[in-house]
Amino acid sequence: MQEYLYYQLSKLPYDIYDSVSKNAKCPYIKIGTDYGGDNSTKTSFAYKDYQYIDIFSNYNGKKEVREIMKQVNSLLQNKELMFNDMQIYLYLNSSKILEQTDVEGKYYHGILIYRIETKMKGAV
């Protein structure tokens, strides 16, 4: 799934990271934390995962981070993918923007959390 996310996000004009280097220049996107678990039933295999997509901007204000969040969401929201014998669905679960400060100064951290549901193809 991470390969698909990287592929989709690399369509945007921003650097995409799994692990951010110290010299990364804002704005950039990070494929962040993910967690999930089994969501199977007696008759079918299923998995539910939550994937964080982090956007970082040092623009003075939330405008840039908000715009990048919209661009990311237009690529990922409500997508259905087929991978081998699996159906994968992506849904935006929640989002937020944090104002943070570090030694470099103030920056904005946008967080998009996607719910990813995976089922065996043809499962009910």
C-alpha positions in Angstrom: 0.0 0.0 0.0 2.8 2.4 0.8 4.1 2.0 -2.8 0.7 3.0 -4.1 0.6 6.0 -1.8 4.1 7.1 -2.9 3.2 6.7 -6.5 0.0 8.8 -6.2 1.6 11.5 -4.0 4.6 11.8 -6.4 2.2 13.2 -9.0 2.2 16.4 -6.9 5.0 19.0 -7.1 6.4 18.3 -3.6 9.0 16.1 -2.1 7.6 12.9 -0.6 9.3 11.1 2.3 8.9 8.0 4.3 11.8 9.2 6.5 12.5 12.9 6.4 16.1 14.1 6.1 17.4 16.9 8.3 17.9 19.1 5.2 14.4 18.7 3.8 12.9 21.9 2.5 9.3 22.9 3.1 6.7 22.3 1.8 6.9 18.5 1.8 4.7 15.4 2.4 5.5 12.5 4.7 3.9 9.1 4.5 3.5 8.8 8.3 2.3 6.5 11.0 0.0 3.7 10.2 -1.9 1.2 12.4 -4.7 -1.3 11.9 -6.0 -4.7 12.5 -8.0 -7.7 11.4 -11.5 -6.9 10.3 -12.4 -10.3 9.0 -15.8 -12.1 9.3 -16.5 -15.8 9.5 -16.8 -15.9 5.7 -14.2 -13.4 4.4 -10.8 -11.9 5.1 -10.7 -8.2 5.7 -8.3 -5.7 7.2 -8.8 -2.1 8.4 -5.8 0.2 8.5 -5.4 3.9 9.4 -2.7 5.8 7.4 -1.4 9.3 8.3 -0.3 11.6 5.6 1.7 14.6 7.1 2.2 17.9 5.3 4.7 20.4 6.5 4.9 24.0 5.4 6.8 27.1 6.7 4.5 29.5 4.8 3.4 32.4 7.0 -0.2 31.2 7.6 -2.2 28.1 6.9 -3.0 28.8 3.2 -0.2 26.6 1.8 -0.7 23.6 4.0 -4.5 23.8 3.5 -4.0 23.8 -0.3 -1.6 20.9 -0.3 -4.1 18.9 1.9 -6.8 19.5 -0.7 -4.5 18.3 -3.4 -3.6 15.2 -1.5 -7.2 14.5 -0.7 -8.3 14.8 -4.3 -5.8 12.1 -5.2 -6.7 9.7 -2.4 -10.3 10.2 -1.1 -12.9 7.5 -2.0 -10.5 5.5 -4.2 -11.0 1.9 -4.9 -8.0 -0.2 -5.9 -7.5 -3.7 -7.1 -4.3 -5.4 -6.0 -3.9 -9.1 -6.8 -7.1 -10.7 -5.4 -7.7 -7.8 -2.9 -10.1 -4.8 -3.1 -8.7 -1.7 -1.3 -10.8 1.3 -0.4 -9.5 4.6 0.9 -11.6 7.1 2.9 -10.6 10.3 4.6 -11.2 9.6 8.3 -10.1 13.0 9.8 -7.8 15.9 9.3 -6.3 18.7 11.3 -3.7 21.5 11.1 -1.2 22.1 13.9 0.9 25.2 14.4 4.3 24.1 15.7 7.7 25.6 16.5 11.2 24.2 16.4 14.7 25.6 16.3 14.1 26.7 12.7 11.0 28.7 13.7 7.2 28.3 13.3 5.7 25.9 10.8 2.3 24.3 10.0 1.7 20.5 10.2 -1.3 19.3 8.3 -2.4 15.8 9.1 -4.8 13.7 7.0 -5.8 10.3 8.4 -7.2 7.8 5.9 -9.1 4.7 6.7 -8.0 1.9 4.4 -10.3 -1.1 4.1 -9.0 -4.3 2.4 -11.2 -7.2 1.4 -10.7 -10.4 -0.6 -12.1 -9.8 -4.1 -15.6 -11.0 -4.4 -16.1 -11.2 -0.6 -19.4 -10.1 0.7 
